[in-house]
Amino acid sequence: MNRFALAFRLPIIVWQILFFLGPLIFMVAMSFFLVKNYRMVEAFELKNWVKMMTRGYVWDSYWLTLALATLTTVAASLAAFPAAFYLAFRTSESLRRWVIFLLIIPFFTSYLVRTFSWYVILAESGVINGILGWLGLGPYIMLNTMFGTIVGYLTLTLPLVVILQTVSLANIDMRLVQAAQNLGCSSARTLWTVILPLSRTGLMIAALFCFILAFGDFVAPYYLGGSKPPTLPILIIDTTKSGQQWPRAAVVAVMMMVTLFAIAFTTIVLAYRKRTSK
Amino acid sequence: MTALVKIDAVEKRFGDFVAVRCMNLSIDQGEFVAIMGPSGCGKTTTLRILAGLEQPTSGKILIGGRVMNDVSAHQRDTPMVWQSLALFPFLNVRENVEFGLKMRRVAVQERSRRAIDWLERMEIADLAGRMVDTLSGGQRQRVALARALVTEPQLLLLDEPLSALDAHLVIRMQGVLNRLQRELGITFIYVTHSQSEAFAMADRVVIMNNGGIAQVGSPRDIYRTPANRFVAEFVGRNNILTGNATVGGIDTAVGLVKTTHSVTTGSAVTLVIAADQIAISRKPAPGAVETKLISEEFVGSVVTLFLEAGDGTEFKVQLQERALAELDIHSGGSFHLTWPDNIAHILPISPS
């Protein structure tokens, strides 16, 4: 490596070490610290790990978070697909560009603001219950429920999933779809025989992004889900607040990191796996 | 022979652009027809209309006597071999070949057997388990052919299938295609921009220009008697002279050209003289056109000489490479061109 190349790479390497690798190592180390008289003490004890791993509520929280994130991923992928399909195959390229631009606009606003705006819609005296009241139905409780949490997750993930799916579908070589039709495959059937196999990588990466965002999000379960029952990010906040238990919160954080790492690794391997010749 | 395919007054527009204009063509069962023309002439669009991948704006398509306009692509039995081959990258060779059978709900074992049969026929049975991206160009070509033919269609559409292959493979695949077509006795409609491919394989050649048919005929007819100036210029190496018919022959820029054809005195005519029909000599002769050598093109055993007459008229002369020695072409000086009176072909329509 010549000197210039090194000079260009150095800032990013330093940045990564200082602000990513360093804190990560510190967090893992902290999970072995102890708290005495509300003060953190450097130590190397397994107490926090034993305590958190043997608590039922930690595992309840873990499975709940996993289930909600999975449900959101399935719901977002299914809800996004018809839109992405329409954008990729049934619109002109210029309209597609405009719609993708419109889908980026939500990201201009803070996610927190977007989450709060659901209050107006989901509240007991909100828009939906107002309309349902007119029809003599409801009111239904939607805020501070798991439904609310999932609405929040979808607010965060859906535009991104639509964009990623659209891009991967739009990149499909239409000649392959036509070749399938030419060989006797009806348009509807090309979805299974050609379109899904060809867009598999992009669709799986879109789902992975959705899962990562939902799994780590604390805004939706906090403001729309009412923190009950707590997801892992809520558990982290609660643990730090109660008795300054940063080390125990670090245990939960490490659990989340390991889980995400495993899921991301598996998904990417599966998404890019190519069949081999025999 | 009965007509398998009938293209009846078909027109195809994309907005203002007319891709195919008022096309009429009838193709017999078992015929090998090549559709040839420059890019954008409408040849591929014609093929796609036959496959149902484009709808004609007006006119009718009949296959086997049945009007196909309202039959969607997947219900037609018109497999196509694509220029890009369009093999499915997520399927292996055998599964690619089986695809058409699977769509027709042929039982698993039956379709596997038929796919392997075709791979054997194409001499690539040992590649059955390979993924297509690990194959060479020639091997992929054979997979594409097997995939299209496995359903035993009456008609095979081929869209420049050999354009991506190396020259030596093209010759081999031409042999494979010709053999297959004769053995199966099915109709091939072969779109190409390559004259050598079209002339080498086809029973009948359709020359298209600007969305319309410029000429239909046997390769020999088209080569020797082009129907119009476009065909004369597009096909082969033709010399084109324009002039006015007079009593003694045709008065052109290079002098009076004698002809055995009967022409109305006073009419403007276009003469076509094939480059391989012109005799070239160092010695002046009565009636010969005197020219200077501009350049030469060497393609194996055949050489084309580009020459220019005193008034700027260009001539192309084709001759055998071994005939070059006695001409001593690089020593400068004049070349004298002659051709038999009965050779110059006179175009029936005036130059466009």
Interface residues (C-beta under 8 A of the other chain):
Chain A: D173 R175 L176 Q178 A179 A180 Q181 N182 L183 G184 C185 S186 S187 R189 T193 V194 P197 L198 R200 K274 R275 T276 S277 K278
Chain B: A51 L53 S72 A73 H74 Q75 T78 P79 M80 W82 S84 A86 F88 P89 F90 N92 F99 G100 M103 R104 G129 R130 M131 T134 R147 A148 T151
